[in-house]
Amino acid sequence: MTMAAPRCSPIALQVFAHRFAAAAEEMGGTLMRAAFSPNIKERRDFSCAVCDAAGGLAAQAAHIPVHLGSMPLSVLAVMQTVPLDPGDMAVCNDPFRGGTHLPDITLVAPVHAPGETTPRFYVANRAHHADVGGMSAGSMPLSTSLFQEGIIIPPLRLVRAGELDRSLLSLILANVRTPAEREGDFAAQVMANLAGVARLQALMSEHGPDVMTAMAAALQDYAEALCRSAIAALPDGEYGFEDVLDGDGVAATDIPIRVRLRIQGDAMEIDFCDSADQTAGSVNAVRAITLSCVLYVLRCLLPDGAPTNAGCLRPVTLRTRPGSVVDALFPAAVAGGNVETSQRIVDVLLGALAQAAPGRFPAASQGTMNNLTLGGLDSRRQQPFAYYETLAGGHGASAAGPGASGVHSHMTNTLNTPVEALEYACPVRVRRLALRRESGGQGRYRGGDGLVRELEALEAMEATLLGERRTRGPWGVAGGGAGVPGQAQLLRPGQPAAPLPGKIRLHLEPGDVLRLETPGGGGYGHVQSPRDGVD
């Protein structure tokens, strides 16, 4: 017998918000523990979510913002092309079908109530695989076309009635440099979805499927109400902001990203149409990434504990121009758009909001993920290796105090790879990992400091750097100074240090040392003189 939907009291909303989110968190715990690669197991570069029957985000775990806002679009792409029966799962990484960039591979599974043929929910997880082929090890190349970045996977059924499609998996593994590691990470993603399906089916058995679907809808309505209230608290008006990318890896030419926020009552229009055209290089962002950035910034307006779901986006109209750097068209190169352009999109959104509500929003954080990929042959194991990591930096200061140092900010939420795990997995030696002192912008409150990281190659290998904020430091607010820009150097025995650009592919010999210094965050407020006192 189907239970009646409970009255949507604040207590009921909180209970079900936590139950949905707990299902996503359980998926994440399974994926982390079962994964093979350091990038997923140690850095936790993955995200898990629950979507409703229409593909809308119902709940998420506290994972990677750039994944979570876009993942429902991959779910929709699967729903439109691959009907899923109980026990099925679909795989997809196509950036132009809801993905972000090719290393981020999404696995989607339906959740059916007993005896029903139409899914009540979908669970999905997205994990960054350390290599998916392409022109550079690690699949984060200085590319000029999507085809150079790795294998493109449209929505395809990877699991049918509980049985893995070995032919499809073999095709994927034949196109990557580290097939054993990739197979292990795929298995972990399958197990994560099985955990999510089991948890939601258990909840439907306990409460009834109608109650679960009703509560998912009520939580989306609640998130919409909270978001409308937060927007209504901002003054009506139009607010603009502009910032730039250093270049696209092909040309060192500034690439402007411009936004206009139009706030009227409890609704907001976000317009990126004046941003630069899509570029030859790989910093292009697909619209799904821009939507993720919008969701993240909207979530920053909400109180602690507010649910994050599709309801947050209902009060917002997003305008982008197809063929621009924030809404790139196929087959644009997009490897860096997910990691670098997403950060700049957030910077301009926060910069515009800081005009609407001075003193409420922080200075710019480091504004880059400082992507590093390594690859080659590990003679210890006589097999190829591929490694990917992002490096933390300084967080922007705010009216509440100084920015945090050595943290991942905004669209990334990963951990650092422990030294022991990195040295075990790859033929490198970590010579130094320390805070980059005094790199935060000056002000009444200083921006957070970046990091200094030195890696010594123990084997011949290729490396790719894909970073930003190398020519301009992250901006300050309310009179605060900019953070110190990032930089990189190649240290070769017996030779002077060689400065490196932010985007470069290079060959490392044994004994070479790659030194990376990440940007500090922007400062807040004017530096006080001794006579200013404290207020």
NUKOL-432202 format. One record per residue (C-alpha): x, y, z. Coordinates in steps of 0.2 Angstrom, whole numbers, plus 5000, padded with zeros to 4 digits. Each point is the difference from the previous one (the first is absolute). Example, Ala and Ser with C-alpha at 12.3 -4.5 7.8 and 13.67 -1.06 7.14 Angstrom:
REM residues 2
     X     Y     Z
  5062  4978  5039
  5006  5017  4997
REM end
This chain:
REM residues 535
     X     Y     Z
  5000  5000  5000
  5007  5017  4995
  5002  5012  5015
  4993  5017  4999
  5013  5014  4998
  5005  5008  5016
  4995  5018  5004
  5015  5010  4994
  5005  5008  5016
  5017  5007  5004
  5004  4984  5009
  4995  4989  4986
  5010  5010  4987
  5015  4999  5011
  4999  4981  5003
  4997  4996  4981
  5014  5013  4995
  5012  4990  5010
  4994  4984  4994
  5002  5004  4982
  5017  5008  5003
  5005  4985  5010
  4997  4989  4985
  5012  5010  4990
  5013  5001  5014
  4999  4981  5001
  5003  4998  4982
  5015  5012  5002
  5007  4989  5014
  4998  4984  4989
  5009  5008  4985
  5014  5007  5011
  5004  4984  5008
  4999  4989  4985
  5009  5011  4987
  5017  4996  4994
  5008  5016  4995
  5007  5013  5012
  4990  5014  4992
  4983  4992  5005
  5006  4990  5016
  5011  5013  5008
  4995  5017  4992
  4982  4995  4999
  4997  5008  4983
  4983  4993  4998
  4982  5005  5003
  4983  4991  5003
  4982  5006  4999
  4982  4994  5000
  4989  5006  4986
  4981  5000  4999
  4990  4991  4987
  5001  5015  4988
  5019  5001  5002
  5000  5015  5012
  5013  5000  5014
  4991  4994  5016
  5015  4999  5011
  5019  5000  5000
  5015  4995  5011
  5012  5014  5005
  5012  4996  4986
  5006  5010  4984
  4989  5015  4996
  5005  5000  4981
  4994  4982  4999
  4984  5001  5009
  4991  5015  4991
  5003  4991  4983
  4997  4982  5005
  4981  5001  4998
  5003  5005  4981
  5010  4984  4998
  4985  4991  5008
  4988  5008  4988
  5011  4995  4985
  4999  4982  5006
  4981  5001  5002
  4998  5007  4983
  5011  4986  4991
  5002  4985  5011
  4984  4994  5009
  5006  4991  5016
  4991  4985  5007
  5004  4993  5018
  5018  4995  5001
  5006  5011  4986
  5013  5013  5000
  5005  5013  4987
  5017  5008  4998
  5004  5017  4992
  5014  5013  4999
  4995  5011  4985
  5002  5018  5005
  4986  5005  4988
  4988  4988  5007
  5000  5006  5018
  5018  4996  5004
  5014  5012  5005
  5017  4993  4992
  5004  4982  4995
  5009  4994  5015
  4984  5003  5010
  4990  4984  4997
  4982  4998  5006
  4991  4984  5004
  4981  5001  5002
  4988  4987  5007
  4981  5000  5002
  4991  4997  5016
  4983  4991  4998
  4987  4996  5012
  4994  4982  5001
  4990  4995  4986
  5002  5017  4991
  5008  5002  4982
  5003  5019  5001
  5014  5005  5012
  4996  5011  5015
  5017  5006  5002
  5017  4999  4992
  5017  4999  5009
  5016  5007  4991
  5018  5001  5004
  5014  5009  4991
  5018  4996  5002
  5016  5008  4993
  5010  4986  4992
  5018  5004  5000
  5002  4995  4981
  4987  4998  4986
  5012  5000  4985
  5003  5015  4989
  5016  5009  4995
  5008  5002  5018
  5001  4988  5015
  4987  5005  5012
  4988  5006  4987
  5001  5019  5004
  5010  5005  4985
  5003  5017  4992
  4988  4995  4986
  4991  5009  4986
  4986  4987  4998
  4990  4989  5010
  5006  4985  4990
  5018  5003  5007
  4994  4998  5018
  4995  4982  5001
  4987  4987  4997
  4982  5008  4998
  4987  4989  5008
  4981  5005  4995
  4987  4993  5012
  5002  4981  4998
  4993  4985  5011
  5015  4993  5009
  4990  4989  5012
  4985  4990  4994
  4989  4991  5013
  5015  4999  5012
  5013  4994  4987
  5014  5011  4994
  5002  5002  4981
  5018  4994  4999
  5001  5004  4981
  4996  5019  5004
  5012  5000  5014
  5014  4992  4990
  4997  5013  4987
  5002  5014  5013
  5015  4992  5008
  5009  4998  4983
  5001  5019  4998
  5008  5004  5017
  5018  4999  5006
  4996  4992  5017
  4986  4987  4997
  5002  4990  5016
  4998  5015  5010
  4985  5006  4990
  4991  4984  5001
  5002  5000  5019
  4993  5018  5001
  4985  4995  4988
  4997  4985  5012
  5000  5012  5015
  4987  5012  4991
  4989  4985  4996
  5000  4995  5019
  4997  5018  5005
  4984  5000  4989
  4994  4983  5007
  5002  5008  5018
  4989  5014  4995
  4987  4990  4992
  4999  4988  5015
  4999  5015  5012
  4986  5009  4990
  4990  4983  4998
  5002  4997  5019
  4993  5018  5003
  4985  4997  4988
  4996  4983  5009
  5000  5009  5016
  4990  5016  4995
  4992  4995  4984
  5005  5006  4982
  4987  5014  5000
  5006  5007  5016
  5018  5000  4994
  4995  5009  4983
  4989  5012  5009
  5014  5005  5013
  5013  5002  4986
  4988  5012  4991
  4997  5009  5017
  5018  5002  5003
  5002  5008  4983
  4986  5012  5004
  5009  5004  5016
  5016  5004  4992
  4992  5011  4987
  4991  5010  5015
  5017  5002  5009
  5009  5006  4984
  4986  5012  4996
  5001  5007  5017
  5019  5002  4998
  4999  5009  4984
  4986  5011  5006
  5012  5006  5014
  5011  5007  4987
  4996  5018  4993
  4992  5000  4983
  5011  5006  4986
  5013  4995  4987
  5017  4996  5005
  5015  4995  4988
  5017  4993  5002
  5014  4995  4989
  5016  4989  5002
  5012  4991  4988
  5008  4984  4997
  5019  5001  4997
  4999  4991  4984
  4994  4984  4992
  5016  4990  4999
  5002  5005  4981
  5001  5019  5002
  5005  5010  5015
  4985  5012  4997
  4988  5006  5013
  4983  4991  4999
  4987  5011  5008
  4985  4993  5009
  4986  5012  5004
  4984  4999  5009
  4985  5011  5003
  4989  4996  5015
  4982  5007  4999
  4991  4998  5017
  4981  5004  5001
  4991  4995  5015
  5003  4981  5004
  5007  4996  4982
  5016  5002  4992
  5006  5000  4982
  5019  4995  4997
  5006  5006  4983
  5017  4994  4994
  4997  5004  4981
  5013  5013  4999
  5014  4988  5005
  5014  4996  4987
  4997  4988  4986
  5006  4982  5002
  5018  4998  4998
  5012  4989  4990
  5007  4993  5017
  4992  4989  5013
  4993  5013  5012
  4983  4999  4993
  4986  4996  5011
  4984  4992  4995
  4984  5007  5006
  4998  4986  5013
  5015  5007  5009
  4993  5018  5000
  4984  4993  5007
  5010  4991  5014
  5009  5016  5004
  4983  5009  5002
  4993  4986  5011
  5016  5001  5011
  4999  5019  5002
  4981  5000  5004
  5004  4986  5013
  5012  5013  5008
  4986  5012  5003
  4990  4987  5010
  5001  4997  5018
  5009  4985  5007
  4990  4984  4999
  4990  5005  4985
  4997  4986  4988
  5009  5001  4983
  4989  4994  4986
  4991  5005  4984
  4989  5012  5009
  5015  5012  5003
  5000  5004  4981
  4982  5004  4998
  5001  5019  5004
  5014  5002  4988
  5001  5003  4981
  5017  4996  4993
  5005  5008  4983
  5015  4994  4990
  5005  5002  4982
  5003  4984  4991
  5018  5000  4993
  5007  5010  5014
  5013  4995  5013
  4986  4996  5013
  4989  4991  4988
  5012  4991  4987
  4994  4990  4985
  5006  4983  4994
  5014  4996  4997
  5008  5013  5010
  5014  4995  5012
  4994  5000  5018
  5012  4992  5011
  5004  5016  5009
  4983  5007  5000
  4994  4989  5014
  5014  5004  5012
  5006  5018  4995
  4986  5009  4992
  4988  4994  5013
  5010  5009  5013
  5000  5016  4990
  4982  4999  4998
  4998  4999  5019
  5011  5015  5002
  4990  5011  4989
  4984  4995  5008
  5006  5004  5017
  5008  5016  4994
  4983  5005  4993
  4991  4995  5016
  5013  5010  5010
  4994  5016  4992
  4982  4995  5004
  5004  4997  5018
  5017  5008  5005
  5008  4992  5015
  4991  4984  4998
  5010  4990  4987
  5019  4996  5001
  5014  5004  4990
  5005  4989  4986
  5008  4983  5004
  5015  4993  4991
  4989  4998  4984
  5008  4985  4993
  5002  4981  5004
  5018  4999  4995
  4998  4984  4990
  5015  4989  4999
  5000  4983  4990
  5015  4988  4999
  5002  4984  4990
  5012  4988  4994
  5007  4982  5003
  5003  4995  5018
  5015  4989  5000
  4996  4993  5017
  4985  4992  4994
  5004  4999  4981
  4983  5009  4996
  4994  5017  4995
  4994  5012  5013
  4989  5016  4999
  4998  5012  5014
  4989  5016  5002
  4998  5012  5014
  4995  5018  5003
  5009  5011  5013
  4992  5010  5013
  5003  5019  5003
  4995  5015  5009
  4982  5004  5004
  4993  5018  4999
  4999  5011  5016
  4983  5007  5005
  4992  5011  5013
  5000  4985  5011
  5019  4998  5001
  5015  4994  4990
  4999  4987  4986
  5005  4982  5003
  5017  4995  4994
  5004  4984  4990
  4982  4995  4996
  4990  4995  4985
  4986  5013  4996
  4984  5003  4991
  4998  4987  4986
  5012  4987  5007
  4998  4992  5016
  5014  4986  4999
  5013  4996  5013
  5019  5000  4997
  5008  4983  4995
  5010  4994  5016
  5018  4999  4996
  5001  4982  5004
  4986  4996  4988
  5007  5010  4986
  5018  4993  5002
  4993  4982  5001
  4989  5002  4984
  5012  5010  4989
  5019  5001  4998
  5002  5017  5007
  5007  5007  5016
  4991  5014  5010
  5014  5012  5005
  4990  5013  5007
  4982  5005  5005
  4998  5016  5010
  4990  5016  5001
  5006  5014  4988
  5002  5013  5014
  4994  5018  4997
  4992  4995  4983
  4982  5006  5006
  4995  5018  4996
  5002  5013  5012
  4986  5009  5009
  4991  5002  5016
  4998  4981  4999
  5013  4991  4989
  4996  4987  4987
  5005  4983  5003
  5017  4993  4995
  5003  4988  4985
  5011  4985  5000
  5018  4995  4994
  5001  4983  4994
  5016  4992  4993
  4999  4983  4991
  5016  4991  4994
  4999  4988  4985
  5007  4983  5003
  4997  4994  4983
  4998  5008  4983
  4983  5006  4998
  4989  5013  4992
  4991  5014  5010
  4986  5012  4996
  4996  5016  5010
  4984  5008  4997
  4998  5015  5012
  4994  5018  5001
  5003  5016  5010
  5018  5001  4994
  4999  5018  4993
  4988  5008  5012
  4997  4995  5018
  4983  4997  5008
  4992  5017  5003
  4996  5007  5017
  4984  5009  5006
  4996  5016  5010
  5018  5006  4997
  5009  4984  5003
  5015  4995  4989
  5001  4987  4987
  5008  4983  5005
  5017  4995  4992
  4998  4991  4983
  5005  4982  4999
  5016  4994  4991
  5010  4985  4995
  5018  4995  4998
  5010  4986  4992
  5015  4996  5011
  5013  4989  4991
  5016  4995  5008
  5014  5012  4996
  4989  5012  4991
  4991  5016  5005
  4982  5000  5004
  4989  5001  4985
  4984  5009  5002
  4985  4991  4992
  4984  5007  4993
  4983  4996  5008
  4996  4988  4986
  5013  4989  4993
  5004  4982  4995
  5018  4995  5004
  5012  4985  5002
  5008  4996  5017
  5016  4990  5002
  5005  4991  5016
  5006  5013  5012
  4989  5014  4993
  4990  5009  5013
  4984  5009  4996
  4997  5014  5012
  4982  5007  5001
  4995  5016  5010
  4981  5003  5001
  4991  5017  5001
  4995  5008  5016
  4983  5006  5003
  4995  5019  4999
  5000  5011  5015
  4985  5009  5008
  4999  5018  5005
  5014  5014  5002
  5015  4996  5010
  4997  5009  5017
  5013  5012  5006
  5005  4999  5019
  4988  5015  5003
  4985  4992  4992
  4996  4989  5016
  4988  4986  4999
  4982  5000  4996
REM end
